[in-house]
Amino acid sequence: MGAALALRLAAPETMPVHTDEAVNASILGDMLDGKPYRYDPVDRHGPTLYFATYPWVRACGARTLRDLEAWQLRAVPAVFGAALLAAVFLLRPGVPAAALLAAALWLGAGAPFVYYGRYWIHETLFVLLTFVAIGAAWRYLRTGRLAWTIAAGLAVGGLVATKETAALTLAAALAGLAGVRLAAGPLDLPAGWGRGAALAFAAAALAAALLFASFGRNLSGPADAARSLVHAFARAAGQGHEKPWSAYLGWLIRPGIRSAPWCGWTLGLFGAAGALAAWRRRREARAPFFLLLFTLALAVLYCAIPYKTPWLELNVLAPAAVLAGLGLVRLGGLAPPHLRTGLTASLALLVACALGAETERLCFRFPADPGNPLAYSPTSPDIRRLEARVERLTAGLGPDSRIVAVVGSDIWPLPWYLRRCPQVGYWPELPGAPAPFLVVSSAGQAERVARALGPGWTPELYGLRSEVLAVLFIPPAPARLGGARGP
């Protein structure tokens, strides 16, 4: 667990802040300013990530958006990713401890888990809550202790309040339970299971309602969350992220930068062995069989939906990693008794070396390279040049100085990189007043902005994201020296 945390915390600034991180930071900045979180059912995710991060950044001394640092935000998913390694052990003894230790190879060192475990986005928290819910439910079925069913309910409530894709996870879990019932016989339910189910439902509803309602500060939040189901169908259709059904497979097995896709291939090979073992022992080993059905159901659902981004595949890869761990142990067990431990250790070492080499390249050396299959619309390193240029030009300006005008709609993640510049404003069109000191325009607006500014302004081109450019307009020398000329 400590090694997994170290991997995710190592040099977080090697990856420029992603657009989604910048949007999330803007929301957290409003919360730091004292505004209640208000759920946007059309184009945002739920509040769990923000409430989980808020106490930490406050403890770090952040009081506004300008106080935030990337490492502070990225420390949170790093901890979640490391906690995932502990959460999978809730599946003991349904899944052997050796298999769970082997699963930690992929969960702790696999490139997708490390890469997205260093982004301050919702996915790592979502996967962690998924495993807490499944593990706590499994513990309740084994022990009958109501504390476990309440814990499972709270995790499900947090899951619902994290992302709308909770509907897919819950549907896959129900499909997995139904498959176990059909293929392996009736479930062994504890006495009084109806009460346990009712407590789990109540805990889930209460947790989700409190989070969406901002703990009483936004009472319309739960109703907005209910309305989000309508918009979720529209989002699932693609909204610019449409991909063929095979996109996840392509991301997973496509060669990376001077690297074989070790995570994809090793997960596939050992996961197939684990799936075969889970199927063969489905009647006496229900937990692995459920994970097999759950993984398959999730894979079908995510492949069928047109909307696809590479971090969504973590939802399928995480349970697949447990199956791969089971497969690695089973393959090692094929050797004669006196060689089993050695063969299992050799297989684990081979996987660890392959994963480590891939992770070092994709997550640390080339995190924003266009050839990186994990880099999805990555922020260009060029944005740091733009940040430094604006900081130099605005050095010495006070809070009452003329503004820096950012014009256009496709300007993310600029609000993060310009968060410390005095008097930054954002407009869909160039404002007539107050007269801007500097103008940063999206490429689509640049020609119109240049005409409005008139002669004398010098344009400079910078990259924001893959194939997305921004233009910085610098005023004539008299204006730079404090002249009153406007556009």
C-alpha positions in Angstrom: 0.0 0.0 0.0 2.8 2.4 0.9 4.6 1.7 -2.4 1.3 2.3 -4.3 0.9 5.7 -2.5 4.5 6.6 -3.3 4.1 5.9 -7.0 1.1 8.2 -7.2 2.6 11.0 -5.2 5.9 10.9 -7.1 6.5 14.1 -9.1 2.8 15.1 -9.6 3.8 18.2 -11.5 5.3 16.1 -14.4 1.7 16.0 -15.6 0.1 19.4 -16.4 -3.2 19.9 -14.8 -5.9 18.3 -16.9 -9.1 20.2 -18.0 -11.3 18.1 -15.8 -9.0 18.8 -12.8 -9.2 22.5 -13.6 -13.0 22.4 -13.7 -13.1 20.5 -10.4 -10.7 23.0 -8.8 -13.0 25.8 -9.9 -15.9 24.2 -8.0 -13.7 23.5 -5.0 -12.6 27.2 -5.1 -16.2 28.3 -4.8 -16.6 26.1 -1.8 -13.5 27.6 -0.2 -15.0 31.0 -0.8 -17.9 29.9 1.4 -20.4 29.0 -1.3 -22.4 25.8 -0.9 -21.8 23.1 -3.4 -24.7 23.1 -5.9 -25.0 20.0 -8.1 -25.3 20.6 -11.8 -27.3 17.7 -13.2 -26.5 18.6 -16.8 -22.7 18.7 -17.1 -21.0 17.9 -13.8 -20.5 14.9 -11.5 -21.4 14.5 -7.8 -20.0 16.1 -4.7 -18.2 13.3 -2.9 -14.8 14.2 -4.3 -15.1 17.8 -3.3 -16.2 17.1 0.3 -13.5 14.5 0.6 -10.9 17.0 -0.5 -12.1 20.2 1.3 -10.9 19.4 4.8 -7.4 18.4 3.5 -6.8 21.6 1.5 -8.1 23.7 4.3 -5.6 22.0 6.6 -3.0 22.9 4.0 -3.9 26.5 4.4 -6.0 27.0 1.3 -8.7 29.7 1.6 -9.4 30.5 -2.0 -8.7 29.0 -5.5 -5.5 30.9 -5.8 -4.1 29.2 -2.7 -4.5 25.7 -4.1 -1.5 23.7 -5.4 -1.7 20.7 -7.8 0.1 18.4 -5.3 -2.5 19.1 -2.7 -5.4 18.1 -4.9 -3.5 15.1 -6.4 -2.6 13.7 -2.9 -6.3 12.9 -2.4 -6.8 10.4 -5.3 -3.3 9.0 -4.5 -4.5 8.1 -1.0 -7.7 6.6 -2.5 -5.7 4.5 -5.0 -3.5 3.2 -2.2 -6.6 2.5 0.0 -8.0 0.4 -2.9 -5.3 -2.2 -2.2 -6.6 -2.5 1.4 -10.3 -2.5 0.3 -9.9 -5.6 -1.8 -8.9 -7.6 1.2 -12.5 -7.3 2.4 -13.2 -10.1 0.0 -11.2 -12.6 2.2 -11.7 -15.5 2.6 -13.9 -15.7 -0.4 -10.9 -14.8 -2.5 -7.6 -16.3 -1.2 -5.1 -13.8 0.3 -2.4 -14.9 -2.1 -4.6 -14.0 -5.0 -5.4 -10.6 -3.5 -1.7 -10.0 -3.0 -1.1 -10.8 -6.6 -3.9 -8.5 -7.7 -2.1 -5.7 -5.9 0.5 -5.9 -8.7 -2.0 -4.5 -11.2 -3.9 -2.3 -8.8 -0.7 -0.8 -7.3 1.7 -0.6 -10.2 -0.4 -0.9 -13.4 0.0 2.1 -15.6 -3.8 3.0 -15.8 -4.2 2.9 -12.0 -1.0 4.9 -11.4 -1.8 7.4 -14.2 -5.3 8.2 -13.3 -4.5 7.8 -9.6 -2.5 11.0 -10.0 -5.4 13.0 -11.6 -7.8 14.8 -9.3 -10.8 13.3 -10.9 -13.7 11.2 -9.6 -12.7 7.8 -11.0 -10.2 6.5 -8.4 -12.6 7.4 -5.5 -15.5 5.7 -7.5 -13.6 2.5 -7.9 -12.6 2.5 -4.2 -16.2 3.0 -3.1 -17.2 0.2 -5.4 -14.9 -2.3 -3.7 -15.8 -1.1 -0.3 -19.5 -1.7 -1.1 -18.9 -5.2 -2.6 -16.5 -6.1 0.2 -18.7 -4.9 3.0 -21.7 -6.7 1.4 -19.7 -9.9 1.2 -18.7 -9.6 4.9 -22.4 -9.2 5.8 -23.4 -12.3 3.9 -20.7 -14.3 5.7 -21.1 -12.9 9.2 -24.7 -11.4 9.4 -23.3 -8.4 11.3 -25.5 -5.3 10.6 -22.5 -3.0 10.8 -21.3 -4.5 7.5 -24.6 -4.0 5.7 -24.7 -0.4 6.9 -21.1 0.1 5.7 -22.1 -1.3 2.3 -25.1 1.1 2.2 -23.0 4.1 3.0 -20.5 3.1 0.3 -23.3 2.8 -2.2 -24.7 6.2 -1.2 -21.2 7.7 -1.7 -21.0 5.9 -5.1 -24.3 7.5 -6.2 -23.1 10.9 -5.1 -19.8 10.5 -6.9 -20.7 9.8 -10.5 -23.8 9.0 -12.5 -22.1 5.9 -13.7 -23.1 4.4 -10.4 -26.2 3.2 -12.2 -24.0 1.0 -14.4 -22.1 -0.4 -11.4 -25.3 -1.2 -9.5 -26.9 -2.8 -12.6 -23.7 -5.0 -13.1 -23.8 -6.0 -9.5 -27.4 -7.1 -9.7 -26.6 -9.0 -12.9 -23.8 -10.7 -11.1 -26.0 -11.7 -8.2 -28.6 -13.0 -10.6 -26.0 -15.0 -12.5 -24.6 -16.5 -9.3 -28.2 -17.5 -8.3 -28.8 -19.2 -11.7 -25.5 -20.9 -12.3 -24.3 -21.7 -8.7 -27.6 -22.1 -6.8 -29.3 -20.1 -4.1 -27.4 -17.6 -2.0 -26.7 -18.3 1.7 -28.5 -15.4 3.2 -28.0 -14.6 6.9 -30.9 -14.7 9.3 -32.9 -11.4 9.3 -31.4 -10.4 5.9 -34.6 -8.4 5.1 -33.7 -6.0 8.0 -30.2 -5.8 6.8 -31.2 -4.9 3.3 -33.5 -2.2 4.6 -30.7 -0.8 6.7 -28.4 -0.8 3.7 -31.0 1.0 1.6 -31.6 3.6 4.3 -27.9 4.2 4.8 -27.4 4.6 1.0 -30.3 7.0 0.7 -29.2 9.1 3.7 -25.6 9.3 2.6 -26.5 10.3 -1.0 -29.1 12.9 0.2 -26.8 14.5 2.7 -24.0 14.8 0.1 -26.2 16.2 -2.7 -27.9 18.6 -0.2 -24.4 19.9 0.9 -25.3 18.8 4.4 -28.3 21.1 4.5 -27.0 24.1 2.6 -28.5 23.1 -0.8 -31.9 21.5 -0.2 -32.7 21.3 -3.9 -29.6 19.0 -4.5 -31.4 15.6 -4.1 -34.1 16.7 -6.6 -31.4 17.9 -9.0 -29.7 14.5 -8.6 -33.0 12.7 -9.6 -33.3 14.9 -12.7 -29.7 14.0 -13.6 -30.9 10.6 -14.8 -32.5 12.3 -17.9 -29.4 14.1 -18.7 -27.3 11.0 -18.1 -28.9 9.3 -21.1 -28.0 12.3 -23.3 -24.4 12.2 -22.0 -24.1 8.5 -22.6 -24.8 9.1 -26.3 -21.4 10.7 -26.6 -21.4 14.5 -26.4 -18.2 14.6 -28.4 -16.7 11.5 -26.8 -18.3 9.0 -29.1 -16.1 5.9 -29.6 -16.7 2.5 -31.2 -17.4 -0.5 -28.8 -13.8 -1.7 -29.1 -12.2 1.6 -27.9 -11.3 0.4 -24.4 -9.6 -2.7 -25.8 -7.6 -0.5 -28.2 -6.5 1.8 -25.3 -5.6 -1.2 -23.2 -3.5 -3.3 -25.7 -2.3 -0.6 -28.1 1.5 -0.2 -27.8 2.6 2.8 -25.8 5.7 4.9 -26.2 8.5 2.4 -27.0 6.6 0.0 -24.8 4.6 -3.1 -25.2 1.1 -2.8 -23.5 2.1 -4.9 -20.6 -0.8 -4.0 -18.3 -3.4 -4.9 -21.0 -1.8 -8.2 -22.0 -0.9 -9.4 -18.6 -4.3 -8.6 -17.2 -5.9 -10.4 -20.2 -3.8 -13.5 -19.9 -3.9 -14.0 -16.2 -7.4 -12.7 -16.0 -8.5 -15.4 -18.4 -6.9 -18.0 -16.2 -8.7 -16.6 -13.2 -12.0 -16.5 -15.0 -11.7 -20.1 -15.9 -10.9 -21.0 -12.3 -13.8 -19.0 -11.0 -16.2 -20.7 -13.5 -15.0 -24.2 -12.6 -15.4 -23.6 -8.8 -18.5 -21.4 -9.1 -20.5 -23.5 -6.6 -18.0 -23.6 -3.8 -16.3 -20.2 -4.4 -19.1 -17.7 -4.9 -17.1 -14.5 -4.5 -14.7 -15.1 -7.5 -17.6 -16.2 -9.6 -19.5 -13.0 -8.7 -16.5 -10.9 -9.6 -16.3 -12.7 -13.0 -19.9 -12.0 -13.8 -19.7 -8.4 -12.4 -16.6 -7.7 -14.6 -18.2 -9.1 -17.7 -21.4 -7.2 -17.1 -19.5 -3.9 -16.6 -17.5 -4.6 -19.7 -20.6 -5.1 -21.8 -22.3 -2.0 -20.4 -19.3 0.3 -20.9 -18.6 -1.0 -24.4 -22.2 -0.6 -25.5 -22.4 3.0 -24.4 -21.0 5.4 -27.1 -19.5 7.8 -24.5 -16.0 6.6 -23.7 -12.9 8.0 -22.0 -9.9 5.9 -21.0 -10.2 6.5 -17.3 -13.7 4.8 -17.3 -12.0 1.5 -18.0 -10.7 1.5 -14.4 -14.1 0.3 -13.4 -13.6 -2.9 -15.4 -9.9 -3.3 -14.8 -10.1 -3.2 -11.0 -12.3 -6.4 -10.6 -10.4 -7.9 -13.6 -7.2 -7.4 -11.5 -8.6 -9.6 -8.8 -9.4 -12.3 -11.4 -5.8 -11.8 -12.7 -4.4 -12.3 -9.2 -6.5 -15.5 -8.9 -5.2 -16.6 -12.3 -1.6 -16.0 -11.4 -1.9 -18.1 -8.2 -3.7 -20.9 -10.0 -1.1 -21.0 -12.8 1.6 -21.2 -10.1 -0.3 -24.0 -8.5 0.0 -26.1 -11.6 3.7 -26.9 -10.8 4.7 -29.8 -8.6 4.3 -29.0 -4.9 7.9 -28.3 -4.3 8.1 -25.8 -7.2 4.8 -24.0 -6.7 6.0 -21.2 -4.5 9.0 -20.6 -6.7 6.9 -20.5 -9.9 4.3 -18.2 -8.4 7.0 -15.8 -7.2 8.7 -15.9 -10.6 5.4 -15.1 -12.4 4.7 -12.3 -9.9 8.3 -10.9 -10.4 7.9 -11.1 -14.2 4.6 -9.2 -14.1 6.0 -6.6 -11.7 9.0 -5.9 -13.9 6.8 -5.6 -17.0 4.3 -3.3 -15.3 7.1 -1.2 -13.7 8.7 -0.6 -17.1 5.5 0.5 -18.7 4.4 2.7 -15.8 7.7 4.5 -15.7 7.4 5.4 -19.4 3.7 6.2 -19.5 3.2 7.9 -16.1 6.5 9.6 -15.5 8.6 10.1 -18.6 6.0 10.8 -21.2 2.7 11.5 -19.4 1.4 14.0 -22.0 2.9 12.6 -25.1 0.5 12.1 -28.0 1.7 8.5 -28.3 0.6 7.7 -24.8 -2.6 5.7 -24.9 -3.6 6.9 -21.4 -3.3 10.6 -22.3 -6.8 11.7 -23.3 -6.9 15.4 -24.4 -3.9 16.1 -22.3 -3.0 19.6 -21.4 0.0 20.8 -23.4 3.2 21.5 -21.5 3.2 24.7 -23.5 0.6 26.1 -21.2 3.3 26.7 -18.6 5.0 29.1 -21.1 1.8 31.0 -21.4 1.4 31.1 -17.6 4.9 32.4 -17.1 4.4 35.0 -19.9 1.3 36.4 -18.4 2.8 36.5 -15.0 5.8 38.5 -16.3 3.6 41.0 -18.1 1.3 41.5 -15.1 4.1 41.6 -12.5 3.4 44.5 -10.2 -0.2 45.0 -11.1 -2.5 45.4 -8.1 -6.0 44.3 -7.6 -7.4 47.5 -9.0 -5.3 47.3 -12.2 -6.7 46.8 -15.7 -7.9 43.3 -16.3 -6.6 40.3 -18.2 -9.5 39.3 -20.5 -9.9 35.7 -21.5 -12.2 35.4 -24.4 -13.9 32.3 -25.8 -15.6 29.1 -24.5 -12.8 26.6 -25.2 -10.2 28.0 -22.8 -9.8 25.2 -20.1 -7.6 24.7 -18.2 -6.6 28.4 -18.3 -8.6 29.3 -15.2 -6.3 27.1 -13.2 -3.1 28.4 -14.6 -4.2 32.1 -14.4 -5.8 31.8 -10.9 -3.1 34.0 -9.3 -3.1 36.8 -11.9 -4.8 40.0 -10.7 -8.1 40.9 -12.3 -8.7 38.0 -14.6 -12.1 38.0 -16.3 -13.8 35.5 -18.7 -16.1 36.5 -21.5 -17.7 34.9 -24.6 -16.8 38.1 -26.5 -14.2 40.8 -26.1 -15.6 43.3 -23.5 -15.8 46.9 -24.5 -15.2 48.1 -20.9 -13.2 47.9 -18.8 -10.3 48.1 -21.3 -8.2 45.0 -20.9 -4.5 45.1 -20.2 -3.9 41.7 -21.9 -6.2 39.4 -23.9 -6.1 35.7 -24.2 -8.4 34.3 -26.8 -9.4 30.8 -28.0 -8.2 30.2 -31.5 -11.7 30.3 -32.9 -12.2 33.8 -31.6 -8.7 35.1 -32.4 -9.5 36.8 -35.7 -12.6 38.6 -34.3 -10.6 39.7 -31.3 -7.7 41.0 -33.4 -10.2 43.1 -35.4 -11.7 44.5 -32.3 -8.4 45.3 -30.7 -7.1 47.2 -33.7 -3.5 47.6 -34.9 -0.5 47.5 -32.6 -1.4 44.4 -30.5 1.1 41.5 -30.9 -0.3 38.0 -31.1 1.5 35.0 -29.6 0.4 31.4 -30.1 0.3 28.8 -27.3 -1.0 25.3 -27.0 -3.7 24.5 -24.4 -4.6 20.9 -25.2 -4.2 18.4 -28.0 -5.0 20.4 -31.2 -6.5 23.3 -29.1 -4.6 26.6 -29.2 -4.9 30.0 -27.5 -3.7 33.4 -28.7 -2.2 35.9 -26.3 -2.6 39.5 -27.5 0.0 41.9 -26.0 -0.7 45.6 -26.2 1.5 48.3 -27.8 4.4 49.6 -25.7 2.6 52.7 -24.3 -0.3 50.6 -23.0 2.1 48.1 -21.5 3.8 51.0 -19.7 0.5 52.2 -18.2 -1.1 54.1 -21.0 -4.8 54.4 -20.9 -5.4 53.3 -24.5 -8.1 50.6 -24.8 -9.1 48.4 -27.6 
